[in-house]
Amino acid sequence: MNGINDVNGPNGQQHYKPLEAQSIAQRQQEVWNVCRALKDRNELYGVLTRNSAIAMWGVPDPSMDSARTADGVPVVHVVVQTARNRRKGIPGVVAHVWKGLSEEHICHTQDGIDVLAPEPTWASMAETLSVDMLVELAESQMRHGRTTKEKLAVFLEGNSFRGRRKCQLALLLVESGSDSPKETELRLCLLSYGLSGFAVGYVVSGISFENGAAVTLDLADPELKIGIEYDGDHHRMDKMQWRRDVWKRRQLESMGWTIVAVTQLDLSDEPHRAALAMNVAMIRARKSGHPVALHTPVSW
């Protein structure tokens, strides 16, 4: 790759609500500023990787990395091809080695800052992220149009690196259509208990908002008319959002849908996650007329 489109500085985060978008944009700006300062001092070398590359691509970082120098600026992660390429004694710069690094894996910004392409950026996190977090990162990259599941698969097929097996497992769980990392987490939570078969970003036919926009559900079992929605804090703090939610769910319930509203509390720990899975299983059993078995949650 020989160019980066909108990764030449901070860009809008239209995929997220204002507070989250602001946080992502601030992180991108901060890393950008640190890298330019390092470059001005001739202390930036290698290719941005891991959390630094995630920030530069403007997507959410599942690791919530907060490593900073004594000066309070983010630690910069770079990757080089051999250990001999490392430069010692540069505060705030952590170098990693990937022998498979080549020009095809690198994107160049107009400021002369080299960044790993989205696919190797994702793979570079395999050493620090769990499988489910790798799924969240992949789906966030896809949501932003940075990559596709097919491109990730091609990268895995043609490259060797630490954590490759973990990435292969994660890719089996990746789906397109989620609107946020929390929706991905919700789907994986249910799946870990054996609750599969939910469509992601399902468009409900026969109903639309006043402006003509489609009515969608984060997760849906269309056959049984079960919808599951993740409600972030903006759903209660944004007056218009709250009113749209009430109208939407009232209309869907009149059409025979059962809607399960999920909050962060439901995903906060194992007892709450288990209770959520049990609730969804009971609804499925009641609507299908057949018992629904759960199993001990899978550790991805």
GUDO-473378 format. One record per residue: residue in one letter; residue number from 1; chain; x, y, z of N, C-alpha, C in turn. Coordinates in steps of 0.1 Angstrom, whole numbers. Example, Ala and Ser with C-alpha at 12.3 -4.5 7.8 and 13.67 -1.06 7.14 Angstrom:
{node 'a',1,'A',{132,-57,78},{123,-45,78},{132,-33,78}}
{node 's',2,'A',{128,-22,71},{137,-11,71},{129,0,79}}
% end
This chain:
{node 'm',1,'A',{8,-12,0},{0,0,0},{9,12,0}}
{node 'n',2,'A',{5,22,-8},{14,34,-9},{7,47,-6}}
{node 'g',3,'A',{-4,46,2},{-11,58,5},{-22,55,15}}
{node 'i',4,'A',{-25,66,23},{-36,65,33},{-46,76,29}}
{node 'n',5,'A',{-59,72,29},{-69,82,26},{-71,92,37}}
{node 'd',6,'A',{-80,89,46},{-83,99,57},{-75,97,69}}
{node 'v',7,'A',{-64,89,68},{-55,87,80},{-43,97,77}}
{node 'n',8,'A',{-46,109,75},{-36,120,74},{-39,130,84}}
{node 'g',9,'A',{-46,127,95},{-50,136,105},{-63,131,111}}
{node 'p',10,'A',{-67,137,122},{-80,134,128},{-92,135,118}}
{node 'n',11,'A',{-101,125,119},{-113,126,111},{-125,123,119}}
{node 'g',12,'A',{-137,126,113},{-150,125,120},{-153,110,123}}
{node 'q',13,'A',{-160,108,134},{-164,94,138},{-179,93,137}}
{node 'q',14,'A',{-184,92,125},{-198,92,123},{-204,79,127}}
{node 'h',15,'A',{-196,69,131},{-202,56,135},{-206,56,149}}
{node 'y',16,'A',{-202,66,157},{-204,66,171},{-211,78,176}}
{node 'k',17,'A',{-216,77,188},{-223,88,195},{-213,98,199}}
{node 'p',18,'A',{-217,111,201},{-207,122,202},{-196,120,212}}
{node 'l',19,'A',{-199,115,225},{-189,113,235},{-178,103,231}}
{node 'e',20,'A',{-183,91,225},{-174,81,221},{-166,85,209}}
{node 'a',21,'A',{-172,92,200},{-165,97,188},{-155,107,192}}
{node 'q',22,'A',{-158,116,202},{-148,125,206},{-136,119,212}}
{node 's',23,'A',{-138,108,220},{-127,101,227},{-118,95,216}}
{node 'i',24,'A',{-124,88,206},{-116,82,195},{-108,93,188}}
{node 'a',25,'A',{-114,104,185},{-108,114,177},{-96,121,185}}
{node 'q',26,'A',{-99,122,198},{-88,128,207},{-76,119,208}}
{node 'r',27,'A',{-79,106,209},{-68,96,209},{-60,97,196}}
{node 'q',28,'A',{-67,97,185},{-60,98,172},{-52,111,171}}
{node 'q',29,'A',{-57,122,175},{-50,135,175},{-38,134,184}}
{node 'e',30,'A',{-39,128,196},{-28,128,205},{-17,120,200}}
{node 'v',31,'A',{-20,108,194},{-9,99,189},{-3,106,177}}
{node 'w',32,'A',{-11,113,169},{-6,120,157},{4,130,161}}
{node 'n',33,'A',{1,138,172},{9,149,176},{22,143,182}}
{node 'v',34,'A',{22,132,190},{34,126,195},{43,121,184}}
{node 'c',35,'A',{37,115,174},{45,110,163},{52,121,155}}
{node 'r',36,'A',{45,132,153},{51,143,146},{62,149,154}}
{node 'a',37,'A',{61,150,167},{71,156,176},{83,146,175}}
{node 'l',38,'A',{81,133,176},{92,124,175},{99,125,162}}
{node 'k',39,'A',{92,127,151},{97,127,138},{106,140,136}}
{node 'd',40,'A',{101,151,142},{109,164,142},{122,162,149}}
{node 'r',41,'A',{123,154,159},{135,151,166},{143,140,161}}
{node 'n',42,'A',{138,134,149},{145,123,143},{145,111,152}}
{node 'e',43,'A',{135,109,160},{134,98,170},{123,88,166}}
{node 'l',44,'A',{116,90,155},{105,81,151},{111,72,140}}
{node 'y',45,'A',{111,59,142},{116,50,133},{107,38,132}}
{node 'g',46,'A',{109,29,122},{100,18,121},{86,22,116}}
{node 'v',47,'A',{77,13,118},{63,15,114},{54,14,126}}
{node 'l',48,'A',{44,23,127},{35,23,138},{27,10,138}}
{node 't',49,'A',{26,4,150},{19,-9,151},{11,-9,164}}
{node 'r',50,'A',{4,-20,166},{-4,-22,178},{-13,-10,181}}
{node 'n',51,'A',{-13,-6,194},{-23,5,198},{-21,18,191}}
{node 's',52,'A',{-8,21,187},{-6,33,180},{-12,33,166}}
{node 'a',53,'A',{-11,22,159},{-17,20,146},{-32,21,147}}
{node 'i',54,'A',{-38,14,157},{-52,14,159},{-57,29,161}}
{node 'a',55,'A',{-50,36,169},{-54,50,171},{-53,58,158}}
{node 'm',56,'A',{-42,56,150},{-41,63,137},{-52,60,127}}
{node 'w',57,'A',{-57,48,128},{-67,44,119},{-81,49,124}}
{node 'g',58,'A',{-82,54,136},{-94,60,140},{-105,50,144}}
{node 'v',59,'A',{-101,39,149},{-111,29,153},{-110,26,168}}
{node 'p',60,'A',{-120,21,175},{-120,19,189},{-109,8,192}}
{node 'd',61,'A',{-102,10,204},{-92,1,208},{-98,-8,219}}
{node 'p',62,'A',{-100,-21,217},{-106,-29,227},{-98,-31,240}}
{node 's',63,'A',{-84,-28,238},{-76,-30,250},{-76,-19,260}}
{node 'm',64,'A',{-82,-7,255},{-83,5,264},{-69,8,269}}
{node 'd',65,'A',{-59,7,260},{-45,10,263},{-43,24,269}}
{node 's',66,'A',{-37,25,280},{-34,39,286},{-20,41,290}}
{node 'a',67,'A',{-11,33,284},{3,34,287},{8,48,283}}
{node 'r',68,'A',{15,55,292},{20,69,289},{34,70,294}}
{node 't',69,'A',{41,80,289},{54,83,294},{53,92,306}}
{node 'a',70,'A',{65,95,312},{65,104,324},{59,118,321}}
{node 'd',71,'A',{60,121,308},{55,134,304},{40,134,301}}
{node 'g',72,'A',{34,122,303},{19,121,301},{14,119,287}}
{node 'v',73,'A',{23,116,277},{19,114,264},{19,99,261}}
{node 'p',74,'A',{11,94,251},{10,80,248},{23,74,244}}
{node 'v',75,'A',{25,62,249},{37,54,244},{34,50,229}}
{node 'v',76,'A',{45,51,221},{43,48,207},{49,35,204}}
{node 'h',77,'A',{41,26,198},{46,13,194},{50,13,179}}
{node 'v',78,'A',{62,8,177},{67,6,163},{71,-8,160}}
{node 'v',79,'A',{71,-12,148},{76,-25,144},{87,-24,134}}
{node 'v',80,'A',{98,-33,136},{109,-33,127},{111,-48,122}}
{node 'q',81,'A',{119,-49,112},{120,-63,106},{130,-72,114}}
{node 't',82,'A',{140,-66,120},{150,-74,128},{153,-66,140}}
{node 'a',83,'A',{158,-74,150},{162,-68,163},{173,-58,161}}
{node 'r',84,'A',{181,-59,151},{192,-50,148},{187,-36,144}}
{node 'n',85,'A',{174,-35,139},{169,-23,135},{163,-14,147}}
{node 'r',86,'A',{163,-20,159},{159,-13,170},{168,-2,174}}
{node 'r',87,'A',{163,9,179},{171,20,183},{168,22,198}}
{node 'k',88,'A',{179,20,206},{177,21,221},{178,35,226}}
{node 'g',89,'A',{172,37,238},{173,50,244},{164,61,240}}
{node 'i',90,'A',{153,57,233},{143,68,229},{131,66,238}}
{node 'p',91,'A',{130,75,247},{119,74,257},{105,74,250}}
{node 'g',92,'A',{96,66,255},{83,65,250},{81,58,237}}
{node 'v',93,'A',{91,52,231},{90,44,219},{93,29,222}}
{node 'v',94,'A',{84,20,220},{85,6,222},{86,-1,209}}
{node 'a',95,'A',{97,-8,206},{99,-15,193},{96,-30,194}}
{node 'h',96,'A',{89,-35,184},{86,-49,183},{92,-54,170}}
{node 'v',97,'A',{95,-67,169},{101,-73,157},{91,-82,150}}
{node 'w',98,'A',{90,-80,137},{82,-89,129},{91,-92,116}}
{node 'k',99,'A',{96,-104,115},{105,-107,104},{98,-107,91}}
{node 'g',100,'A',{84,-108,91},{77,-109,79},{73,-95,73}}
{node 'l',101,'A',{77,-84,81},{74,-71,76},{79,-67,63}}
{node 's',102,'A',{71,-62,54},{75,-58,40},{67,-46,36}}
{node 'e',103,'A',{71,-40,25},{65,-28,20},{50,-29,18}}
{node 'e',104,'A',{45,-41,14},{31,-43,11},{23,-42,24}}
{node 'h',105,'A',{29,-42,36},{22,-41,48},{21,-27,54}}
{node 'i',106,'A',{27,-17,46},{29,-4,52},{21,6,44}}
{node 'c',107,'A',{15,16,51},{8,27,45},{16,40,49}}
{node 'h',108,'A',{18,49,40},{25,61,42},{16,73,43}}
{node 't',109,'A',{18,81,53},{10,93,54},{17,105,47}}
{node 'q',110,'A',{10,116,45},{16,127,39},{26,134,48}}
{node 'd',111,'A',{26,131,61},{36,137,70},{48,128,71}}
{node 'g',112,'A',{48,117,63},{60,108,63},{60,98,75}}
{node 'i',113,'A',{48,96,81},{47,86,92},{42,73,86}}
{node 'd',114,'A',{49,63,89},{46,49,83},{37,42,93}}
{node 'v',115,'A',{26,36,88},{16,29,97},{13,16,91}}
{node 'l',116,'A',{12,6,99},{8,-7,94},{-6,-7,88}}
{node 'a',117,'A',{-8,-14,77},{-21,-14,71},{-31,-21,81}}
{node 'p',118,'A',{-44,-19,78},{-54,-24,88},{-53,-39,91}}
{node 'e',119,'A',{-50,-47,81},{-49,-62,84},{-38,-65,93}}
{node 'p',120,'A',{-25,-61,90},{-14,-64,100},{-16,-57,113}}
{node 't',121,'A',{-23,-45,113},{-26,-38,125},{-34,-47,134}}
{node 'w',122,'A',{-44,-53,129},{-53,-63,136},{-45,-75,141}}
{node 'a',123,'A',{-36,-80,132},{-29,-92,136},{-18,-89,147}}
{node 's',124,'A',{-13,-76,147},{-3,-72,157},{-8,-73,171}}
{node 'm',125,'A',{-22,-72,173},{-28,-72,186},{-30,-86,191}}
{node 'a',126,'A',{-27,-96,184},{-30,-110,188},{-22,-114,200}}
{node 'e',127,'A',{-11,-108,203},{-3,-112,215},{-9,-106,227}}
{node 't',128,'A',{-17,-96,226},{-22,-89,238},{-37,-90,240}}
{node 'l',129,'A',{-44,-93,229},{-59,-93,230},{-64,-107,231}}
{node 's',130,'A',{-75,-109,238},{-82,-122,238},{-89,-124,224}}
{node 'v',131,'A',{-94,-136,222},{-101,-139,209},{-113,-130,207}}
{node 'd',132,'A',{-121,-129,218},{-133,-120,216},{-130,-106,213}}
{node 'm',133,'A',{-119,-101,219},{-115,-87,217},{-109,-85,203}}
{node 'l',134,'A',{-103,-96,197},{-98,-95,183},{-111,-95,174}}
{node 'v',135,'A',{-121,-102,178},{-134,-101,170},{-139,-87,170}}
{node 'e',136,'A',{-139,-80,182},{-144,-67,183},{-136,-57,174}}
{node 'l',137,'A',{-123,-59,175},{-114,-50,167},{-116,-52,152}}
{node 'a',138,'A',{-117,-64,148},{-120,-67,133},{-133,-61,129}}
{node 'e',139,'A',{-143,-63,137},{-157,-57,133},{-157,-42,133}}
{node 's',140,'A',{-149,-36,142},{-148,-21,142},{-141,-16,130}}
{node 'q',141,'A',{-130,-23,126},{-123,-20,113},{-132,-21,101}}
{node 'm',142,'A',{-140,-32,101},{-149,-34,90},{-160,-23,90}}
{node 'r',143,'A',{-165,-19,101},{-175,-9,103},{-171,4,97}}
{node 'h',144,'A',{-158,7,99},{-152,20,94},{-147,19,80}}
{node 'g',145,'A',{-149,7,73},{-145,6,60},{-130,4,58}}
{node 'r',146,'A',{-123,1,69},{-109,-1,68},{-105,-14,62}}
{node 't',147,'A',{-113,-24,64},{-109,-37,58},{-122,-45,56}}
{node 't',148,'A',{-121,-58,52},{-132,-67,51},{-128,-80,57}}
{node 'k',149,'A',{-137,-89,59},{-134,-102,64},{-126,-110,54}}
{node 'e',150,'A',{-129,-108,41},{-121,-114,30},{-107,-110,30}}
{node 'k',151,'A',{-104,-97,32},{-90,-92,32},{-83,-97,44}}
{node 'l',152,'A',{-90,-98,56},{-83,-104,68},{-79,-118,65}}
{node 'a',153,'A',{-88,-126,59},{-86,-140,56},{-74,-141,47}}
{node 'v',154,'A',{-73,-133,37},{-62,-133,27},{-49,-131,34}}
{node 'f',155,'A',{-49,-121,43},{-37,-117,51},{-32,-129,59}}
{node 'l',156,'A',{-42,-136,66},{-38,-147,75},{-33,-158,66}}
{node 'e',157,'A',{-38,-160,55},{-34,-171,46},{-19,-169,41}}
{node 'g',158,'A',{-15,-157,39},{-2,-154,33},{8,-149,42}}
{node 'n',159,'A',{6,-148,55},{16,-143,64},{18,-151,77}}
{node 's',160,'A',{30,-151,82},{33,-158,95},{36,-148,106}}
{node 'f',161,'A',{31,-150,117},{34,-140,129},{29,-147,141}}
{node 'r',162,'A',{33,-142,153},{29,-147,166},{14,-144,168}}
{node 'g',163,'A',{7,-154,172},{-7,-152,174},{-16,-155,162}}
{node 'r',164,'A',{-10,-161,152},{-18,-163,139},{-29,-173,142}}
{node 'r',165,'A',{-27,-183,150},{-38,-193,153},{-49,-186,160}}
{node 'k',166,'A',{-46,-177,169},{-57,-170,177},{-65,-161,167}}
{node 'c',167,'A',{-58,-155,157},{-65,-147,147},{-74,-155,139}}
{node 'q',168,'A',{-70,-167,135},{-78,-176,127},{-91,-180,135}}
{node 'l',169,'A',{-89,-183,148},{-101,-186,156},{-111,-174,157}}
{node 'a',170,'A',{-105,-162,158},{-113,-150,159},{-121,-147,146}}
{node 'l',171,'A',{-114,-150,135},{-120,-147,122},{-133,-155,120}}
{node 'l',172,'A',{-133,-167,126},{-144,-176,124},{-157,-170,131}}
{node 'l',173,'A',{-155,-161,141},{-166,-155,148},{-169,-141,143}}
{node 'v',174,'A',{-161,-136,134},{-164,-122,128},{-176,-122,119}}
{node 'e',175,'A',{-185,-112,121},{-196,-109,112},{-197,-95,109}}
{node 's',176,'A',{-203,-91,98},{-204,-77,94},{-218,-73,99}}
{node 'g',177,'A',{-220,-60,101},{-233,-54,104},{-235,-48,118}}
{node 's',178,'A',{-225,-51,127},{-227,-46,140},{-224,-31,140}}
{node 'd',179,'A',{-232,-24,149},{-230,-9,149},{-221,-4,160}}
{node 's',180,'A',{-216,-13,169},{-207,-8,179},{-200,-20,185}}
{node 'p',181,'A',{-188,-18,192},{-182,-29,199},{-190,-36,209}}
{node 'k',182,'A',{-199,-28,215},{-208,-34,226},{-218,-44,219}}
{node 'e',183,'A',{-222,-41,207},{-231,-50,200},{-224,-63,197}}
{node 't',184,'A',{-211,-62,193},{-203,-74,191},{-202,-82,204}}
{node 'e',185,'A',{-199,-75,215},{-197,-81,228},{-210,-89,232}}
{node 'l',186,'A',{-221,-82,229},{-234,-88,233},{-237,-101,225}}
{node 'r',187,'A',{-234,-101,212},{-236,-113,203},{-227,-124,208}}
{node 'l',188,'A',{-214,-121,211},{-205,-131,216},{-208,-137,229}}
{node 'c',189,'A',{-214,-128,238},{-219,-133,251},{-229,-143,249}}
{node 'l',190,'A',{-239,-141,241},{-250,-150,239},{-245,-163,232}}
{node 'l',191,'A',{-236,-161,222},{-230,-173,215},{-222,-181,225}}
{node 's',192,'A',{-216,-175,234},{-207,-183,244},{-216,-193,252}}
{node 'y',193,'A',{-228,-190,254},{-238,-198,261},{-245,-208,252}}
{node 'g',194,'A',{-243,-207,239},{-249,-216,230},{-261,-210,223}}
{node 'l',195,'A',{-263,-197,224},{-274,-191,218},{-270,-185,205}}
{node 's',196,'A',{-271,-192,194},{-267,-188,181},{-279,-185,172}}
{node 'g',197,'A',{-276,-182,160},{-287,-180,150},{-293,-166,150}}
{node 'f',198,'A',{-287,-156,156},{-292,-143,156},{-287,-135,144}}
{node 'a',199,'A',{-296,-128,136},{-291,-120,125},{-286,-107,131}}
{node 'v',200,'A',{-275,-102,125},{-269,-89,130},{-274,-77,121}}
{node 'g',201,'A',{-279,-67,128},{-283,-55,121},{-295,-58,112}}
{node 'y',202,'A',{-305,-65,118},{-316,-70,110},{-326,-59,106}}
{node 'v',203,'A',{-330,-58,94},{-339,-48,89},{-353,-54,90}}
{node 'v',204,'A',{-362,-48,98},{-376,-53,99},{-384,-48,88}}
{node 's',205,'A',{-391,-57,81},{-399,-53,69},{-413,-49,74}}
{node 'g',206,'A',{-419,-40,66},{-433,-36,69},{-433,-24,79}}
{node 'i',207,'A',{-422,-18,82},{-422,-7,92},{-410,2,89}}
{node 's',208,'A',{-412,15,91},{-402,25,90},{-405,37,99}}
{node 'f',209,'A',{-394,45,101},{-396,57,109},{-403,68,100}}
{node 'e',210,'A',{-407,79,106},{-414,89,98},{-406,95,87}}
{node 'n',211,'A',{-393,95,89},{-384,101,78},{-381,90,67}}
{node 'g',212,'A',{-387,78,68},{-384,68,59},{-373,59,62}}
{node 'a',213,'A',{-366,61,73},{-355,53,77},{-359,39,81}}
{node 'a',214,'A',{-352,29,78},{-355,15,81},{-354,13,96}}
{node 'v',215,'A',{-363,5,101},{-362,0,115},{-354,-12,116}}
{node 't',216,'A',{-343,-11,124},{-334,-23,125},{-333,-27,139}}
{node 'l',217,'A',{-328,-39,141},{-325,-45,154},{-311,-50,155}}
{node 'd',218,'A',{-304,-47,166},{-290,-51,168},{-289,-66,165}}
{node 'l',219,'A',{-297,-74,171},{-297,-89,169},{-312,-93,168}}
{node 'a',220,'A',{-315,-102,160},{-328,-107,158},{-329,-121,154}}
{node 'd',221,'A',{-340,-128,159},{-344,-141,155},{-357,-139,148}}
{node 'p',222,'A',{-356,-137,134},{-368,-133,127},{-379,-143,127}}
{node 'e',223,'A',{-376,-156,128},{-386,-166,127},{-394,-166,140}}
{node 'l',224,'A',{-388,-164,151},{-395,-163,164},{-399,-149,168}}
{node 'k',225,'A',{-394,-139,160},{-397,-125,163},{-392,-121,177}}
{node 'i',226,'A',{-379,-123,179},{-372,-119,191},{-361,-109,186}}
{node 'g',227,'A',{-362,-97,192},{-352,-87,190},{-344,-84,202}}
{node 'i',228,'A',{-331,-82,201},{-322,-78,212},{-315,-65,209}}
{node 'e',229,'A',{-316,-56,217},{-310,-42,215},{-301,-39,226}}
{node 'y',230,'A',{-289,-34,223},{-280,-28,233},{-283,-14,235}}
{node 'd',231,'A',{-286,-9,247},{-288,5,250},{-277,11,257}}
{node 'g',232,'A',{-269,19,250},{-258,26,257},{-264,38,265}}
{node 'd',233,'A',{-256,45,272},{-261,56,280},{-268,67,271}}
{node 'h',234,'A',{-264,68,259},{-271,79,251},{-285,76,248}}
{node 'h',235,'A',{-289,63,249},{-303,59,247},{-313,65,258}}
{node 'r',236,'A',{-307,68,269},{-315,75,280},{-312,89,281}}
{node 'm',237,'A',{-300,94,277},{-296,108,279},{-301,116,267}}
{node 'd',238,'A',{-302,110,255},{-306,118,244},{-321,117,242}}
{node 'k',239,'A',{-328,128,244},{-343,128,245},{-349,122,232}}
{node 'm',240,'A',{-344,127,220},{-349,122,208},{-347,107,206}}
{node 'q',241,'A',{-335,102,210},{-332,88,209},{-341,80,217}}
{node 'w',242,'A',{-344,85,229},{-352,77,239},{-366,76,233}}
{node 'r',243,'A',{-371,87,227},{-385,87,221},{-386,78,209}}
{node 'r',244,'A',{-375,78,201},{-375,69,190},{-375,54,194}}
{node 'd',245,'A',{-367,52,205},{-367,38,210},{-381,33,215}}
{node 'v',246,'A',{-387,42,222},{-401,39,228},{-410,36,216}}
{node 'w',247,'A',{-411,45,206},{-420,43,195},{-417,30,188}}
{node 'k',248,'A',{-404,28,185},{-399,16,177},{-404,4,184}}
{node 'r',249,'A',{-401,3,197},{-404,-10,204},{-419,-12,206}}
{node 'r',250,'A',{-426,-1,207},{-441,-2,208},{-446,-8,195}}
{node 'q',251,'A',{-442,-3,184},{-446,-7,171},{-443,-22,169}}
{node 'l',252,'A',{-430,-25,172},{-426,-39,170},{-434,-49,179}}
{node 'e',253,'A',{-436,-45,191},{-444,-54,200},{-458,-56,195}}
{node 's',254,'A',{-464,-46,188},{-477,-47,183},{-477,-57,171}}
{node 'm',255,'A',{-465,-59,165},{-464,-68,154},{-460,-82,158}}
{node 'g',256,'A',{-460,-84,171},{-457,-97,177},{-442,-100,181}}
{node 'w',257,'A',{-434,-89,180},{-420,-90,184},{-419,-89,199}}
{node 't',258,'A',{-409,-97,205},{-405,-95,218},{-391,-89,218}}
{node 'i',259,'A',{-390,-77,225},{-378,-70,225},{-371,-71,238}}
{node 'v',260,'A',{-358,-75,238},{-350,-75,250},{-340,-64,250}}
{node 'a',261,'A',{-341,-54,259},{-332,-43,260},{-321,-47,270}}
{node 'v',262,'A',{-308,-45,265},{-296,-49,272},{-288,-36,275}}
{node 't',263,'A',{-283,-36,288},{-274,-24,291},{-260,-30,296}}
{node 'q',264,'A',{-251,-21,299},{-238,-25,303},{-238,-34,315}}
{node 'l',265,'A',{-248,-32,324},{-249,-40,336},{-250,-55,332}}
{node 'd',266,'A',{-258,-58,322},{-260,-71,318},{-247,-78,313}}
{node 'l',267,'A',{-237,-70,309},{-225,-76,304},{-213,-74,313}}
{node 's',268,'A',{-216,-69,325},{-206,-64,334},{-198,-76,341}}
{node 'd',269,'A',{-205,-87,344},{-198,-98,350},{-205,-111,347}}
{node 'e',270,'A',{-199,-122,351},{-205,-135,347},{-219,-138,352}}
{node 'p',271,'A',{-222,-134,365},{-236,-136,369},{-247,-129,361}}
{node 'h',272,'A',{-243,-116,357},{-253,-108,349},{-254,-114,335}}
{node 'r',273,'A',{-242,-118,330},{-242,-124,316},{-250,-137,316}}
{node 'a',274,'A',{-249,-145,326},{-256,-158,327},{-271,-155,328}}
{node 'a',275,'A',{-275,-145,336},{-289,-141,338},{-295,-136,324}}
{node 'l',276,'A',{-287,-129,317},{-292,-124,304},{-294,-136,294}}
{node 'a',277,'A',{-284,-145,294},{-285,-157,285},{-298,-165,289}}
{node 'm',278,'A',{-300,-167,302},{-312,-174,307},{-325,-168,303}}
{node 'n',279,'A',{-325,-155,303},{-337,-147,299},{-340,-149,285}}
{node 'v',280,'A',{-330,-148,276},{-332,-150,262},{-336,-164,259}}
{node 'a',281,'A',{-330,-174,266},{-333,-188,264},{-347,-191,267}}
{node 'm',282,'A',{-352,-185,278},{-366,-187,282},{-376,-181,272}}
{node 'i',283,'A',{-372,-169,267},{-381,-163,257},{-382,-172,244}}
{node 'r',284,'A',{-370,-177,240},{-370,-186,228},{-378,-199,231}}
{node 'a',285,'A',{-376,-204,243},{-384,-216,246},{-399,-214,246}}
{node 'r',286,'A',{-403,-203,252},{-417,-199,252},{-423,-197,238}}
{node 'k',287,'A',{-415,-190,230},{-421,-187,216},{-420,-199,207}}
{node 's',288,'A',{-410,-208,209},{-409,-219,200},{-416,-231,205}}
{node 'g',289,'A',{-420,-232,218},{-426,-243,223},{-417,-255,226}}
{node 'h',290,'A',{-404,-252,225},{-394,-263,228},{-384,-258,238}}
{node 'p',291,'A',{-379,-266,247},{-369,-262,256},{-356,-258,249}}
{node 'v',292,'A',{-349,-248,255},{-337,-243,249},{-326,-246,259}}
{node 'a',293,'A',{-316,-254,256},{-305,-257,265},{-294,-247,264}}
{node 'l',294,'A',{-288,-244,276},{-276,-235,276},{-265,-244,281}}
{node 'h',295,'A',{-253,-240,278},{-241,-247,283},{-232,-237,291}}
{node 't',296,'A',{-222,-243,297},{-212,-234,304},{-206,-225,294}}
{node 'p',297,'A',{-205,-212,297},{-199,-203,287},{-186,-207,282}}
{node 'v',298,'A',{-184,-206,269},{-172,-209,262},{-161,-198,265}}
{node 's',299,'A',{-149,-202,268},{-138,-193,269},{-132,-193,255}}
{node 'w',300,'A',{-134,-182,248},{-129,-182,234},{-114,-184,234}}
% end
